Amino acid sequence: MTSLLLDIDKRYHSFFGPLQFCWYNMFNNHFFSKDAKDIFHDFLKQSAGQLVIVMDPPFGGRIELLAQTVVSINRLNKAVNGSENDLPVLFVFPYFMEPQILNSFSDFVMLDYKVDYDNHPLFRDGPKGRKQGSPVRIFTNISVSSITLPADEGYKFCDKCVRWVSLENRHCNECELCTSKDGRTYVHCQKCQRCVKPTWSHCATCNRCAQTDHDCSEIVFSQACFHCKEPGHKKRECPKVNHAELQLKRKMGVKTKSRKKLKRAK
């Protein structure tokens, strides 16, 4: 398999050849030289669509910009290769950014796999890491039923969800999902009709589950909905979305487009 690294740190030129690295800004889809842009175009053409985009951006970056970059790369790939399908994407980000990610990448699903970083003590398992392990996950548009996670690293297959999940992620028969996000076993709240973190409790004032010392004032969403483009709410709260159908698709990991293999085969 071959790969092409795109990164804003031009010091990678010292470690990779010109056909292996391009100096690039993922937030505005900008190549810092024409040669780099031509190399990327040739890489797309030679791959004939047998590609996957692996993105590991700074966690403080704007997700909307990254979503537009993915759209631009997909558009270019379709023009170069005459393809009708979007490229599969593996997007690395913390689990708690899931709402923002789904607002920009509406067809993505979060995997349970915990991504460890050797050079970051908080983003790895072990005595110096978080008790629940790394908070970093992989978001993808690949069907989750086709992705196998390593059993010897603490993952199991859920027959009801038809996907691999972490050992602590217990299936909820009421939600009909394995609901854990942060590495702990979530509990079901009958009043909220959903599973929540084990440290949360139901607040009668807010009529929702939250931390016991939370502020009961309402938090207003200031961005635009990914679905209807109107401000003030997210897609999961959009009145124009069939939420029952959307939840079923996410549960089954349904994808209508064919997905290709990771990287380009020689």
C-alpha positions in Angstrom: 0.0 0.0 0.0 1.1 3.6 -0.6 0.1 6.8 1.1 0.5 10.5 0.7 1.0 12.7 3.8 -0.6 16.2 3.7 0.5 18.4 6.6 1.2 22.0 7.4 4.5 21.2 9.1 7.0 21.5 6.2 9.7 19.9 8.3 8.3 16.6 7.1 10.2 17.3 3.9 13.3 16.2 5.8 11.8 12.7 6.3 9.7 12.1 3.2 10.3 12.3 -0.5 8.4 14.8 -2.7 6.0 12.0 -3.8 5.3 11.0 -0.2 4.6 14.4 1.4 2.9 17.7 0.4 3.0 20.9 2.3 -0.7 21.6 2.9 -3.3 23.4 5.0 -6.3 21.2 5.6 -8.5 24.0 7.0 -8.6 25.9 3.7 -7.6 23.0 1.3 -4.5 25.0 0.3 -1.3 23.5 -1.2 1.7 25.8 -0.7 3.2 25.0 -4.1 1.9 24.1 -7.5 4.1 21.0 -7.6 2.5 19.7 -4.4 -1.0 20.2 -5.9 0.0 18.4 -9.1 1.4 15.5 -7.0 -1.9 15.2 -5.2 -3.9 15.2 -8.4 -1.6 12.5 -9.8 -2.0 10.5 -6.6 -5.8 10.6 -6.9 -5.7 9.6 -10.6 -3.4 6.7 -10.1 -5.5 5.4 -7.1 -8.6 5.1 -9.3 -10.7 5.8 -6.3 -9.1 3.1 -4.1 -8.5 5.5 -1.3 -9.4 6.4 2.2 -8.9 9.9 3.8 -7.4 9.7 7.3 -7.6 13.0 9.1 -6.0 13.7 12.5 -6.5 17.5 12.9 -5.8 19.8 15.8 -8.7 19.2 18.2 -9.4 23.0 18.5 -9.9 23.5 14.8 -13.1 24.4 13.2 -14.9 21.3 12.0 -17.0 23.2 9.5 -13.8 24.1 7.6 -12.6 20.5 7.6 -16.0 19.3 6.3 -15.7 21.7 3.4 -12.2 20.4 2.7 -13.6 16.8 2.5 -16.3 18.0 0.1 -13.7 19.6 -2.1 -11.5 16.5 -2.2 -14.5 14.3 -3.0 -15.5 16.7 -5.8 -12.0 16.6 -7.2 -11.8 12.8 -6.9 -15.1 12.4 -8.8 -13.9 14.7 -11.5 -10.5 13.0 -11.9 -11.7 9.4 -11.7 -15.3 9.7 -12.9 -16.6 8.2 -9.7 -20.0 8.7 -8.2 -19.1 7.7 -4.6 -17.6 9.8 -1.8 -14.3 8.6 -0.5 -14.3 6.8 2.9 -13.0 8.9 5.7 -11.5 8.1 9.1 -11.7 11.3 11.2 -9.8 11.3 14.5 -11.4 13.5 17.3 -12.4 13.3 21.0 -15.8 11.6 21.7 -17.2 14.8 23.3 -17.0 16.6 20.0 -19.5 14.2 18.5 -22.4 16.7 18.3 -20.3 19.2 16.4 -18.9 16.5 14.1 -22.3 15.1 13.3 -23.6 18.6 12.6 -21.0 18.9 9.8 -20.6 15.3 8.8 -24.2 14.1 9.0 -23.5 10.5 7.8 -20.6 9.8 10.2 -20.7 7.3 13.0 -18.3 7.2 16.0 -16.4 3.9 16.6 -15.7 2.7 20.1 -12.0 2.3 19.4 -9.8 4.4 21.8 -7.0 6.1 19.9 -3.8 6.3 22.1 -1.1 8.9 21.6 2.4 7.9 22.8 3.5 11.5 23.2 0.4 12.7 25.1 -0.2 11.3 28.6 -3.9 12.2 28.7 -4.7 10.6 25.4 -3.6 7.1 26.2 -4.3 4.1 28.5 -2.1 3.3 31.5 -1.2 4.6 35.0 -0.6 8.1 33.8 -3.5 8.3 31.5 -7.3 8.8 32.0 -9.0 6.1 34.1 -11.4 5.4 31.2 -8.6 5.4 28.6 -8.1 7.8 25.8 -11.0 10.1 24.9 -10.0 10.1 21.3 -12.2 8.2 18.9 -12.6 7.5 15.1 -15.5 9.0 13.2 -16.2 7.4 9.9 -18.7 7.1 7.0 -17.7 3.5 6.5 -20.4 1.0 7.6 -19.6 0.1 11.2 -20.7 -3.5 10.7 -17.7 -4.0 8.4 -15.1 -2.8 10.9 -13.6 -5.3 13.3 -12.0 -4.1 16.5 -9.3 -6.2 18.3 -10.8 -8.4 21.0 -7.4 -8.7 22.8 -7.5 -4.9 23.4 -10.8 -4.9 25.2 -13.5 -5.0 22.5 -16.5 -7.3 21.9 -19.0 -7.9 19.2 -22.6 -6.8 19.9 -25.0 -9.1 18.1 -27.9 -6.7 18.6 -26.1 -3.6 17.2 -24.1 -5.7 14.7 -20.9 -3.9 15.5 -17.8 -4.0 17.7 -17.9 -2.0 20.9 -15.8 -1.7 24.0 -16.2 -4.2 26.9 -17.8 -1.6 29.2 -20.3 -0.5 26.6 -23.4 -2.4 27.7 -26.4 -2.8 25.3 -29.5 -0.9 26.4 -32.7 -2.8 25.4 -34.8 0.4 25.8 -32.5 2.6 23.6 -31.8 -0.4 21.4 -28.1 0.7 21.3 -24.8 0.3 23.0 -24.9 3.8 24.4 -21.5 4.4 26.2 -19.4 7.2 24.8 -16.6 8.0 27.3 -15.4 4.6 28.5 -17.9 4.1 31.3 -21.1 2.1 31.4 -24.0 4.4 30.9 -27.3 4.1 32.8 -30.8 4.5 31.4 -33.0 7.4 32.6 -36.7 6.6 32.3 -37.6 10.3 32.5 -35.2 11.3 29.7 -35.8 8.1 27.8 -32.1 7.8 27.0 -28.9 6.6 28.6 -26.6 9.1 30.4 -23.3 9.1 32.2 -23.3 7.3 35.5 -22.4 10.5 37.4 -25.3 12.4 36.1 -28.8 12.7 37.7 -32.1 13.9 36.5 -32.8 17.6 37.1 -36.5 18.5 37.6 -35.8 22.2 36.8 -34.1 21.5 33.5 -36.2 18.3 32.9 -33.0 16.6 31.7 -30.1 14.7 33.2 -26.9 16.6 34.0 -24.1 17.0 36.5 -25.4 17.7 40.0 -23.7 21.1 40.1 -24.7 22.2 36.7 -26.2 25.7 35.8 -29.9 25.4 35.1 -29.9 28.3 32.6 -30.6 27.3 29.0 -27.7 27.0 26.6 -28.6 28.5 23.2 -27.0 26.8 20.1 -25.7 29.7 17.9 -24.7 27.8 14.8 -26.8 26.8 11.8 -28.4 23.4 11.4 -26.6 21.1 9.0 -29.9 19.8 7.6 -32.1 22.9 7.1 -29.4 25.6 7.4 -31.5 27.6 9.8 -29.8 28.9 13.0 -30.6 28.1 16.6 -30.8 24.3 16.6 -28.8 21.2 15.7 -29.7 18.5 13.2 -30.7 16.1 16.0 -33.4 18.7 17.1 -34.4 19.8 13.6 -38.2 19.6 13.0 -37.6 18.8 9.3 -35.7 15.5 10.0 -37.3 12.1 10.4 -35.5 11.3 13.6 -36.9 7.7 13.9 -35.5 6.8 10.5 -32.2 8.5 11.2 -31.8 6.7 14.5 -32.5 3.4 12.7 -29.8 4.1 10.1 -27.2 5.0 12.7 -28.0 1.9 14.7 -27.6 -0.4 11.7 -24.7 1.6 10.2 -26.6 1.7 6.9 -24.7 3.1 3.9 -26.0 3.3 0.4 -22.7 4.0 -1.3 -19.9 1.4 -1.8 -16.8 1.9 0.3 -13.3 1.3 -0.8 -10.2 -0.1 1.0 -7.9 1.7 3.2 -5.1 3.6 1.3 -4.1 2.6 -2.2 -3.1 -0.9 -3.1 0.1 -1.3 -5.2 
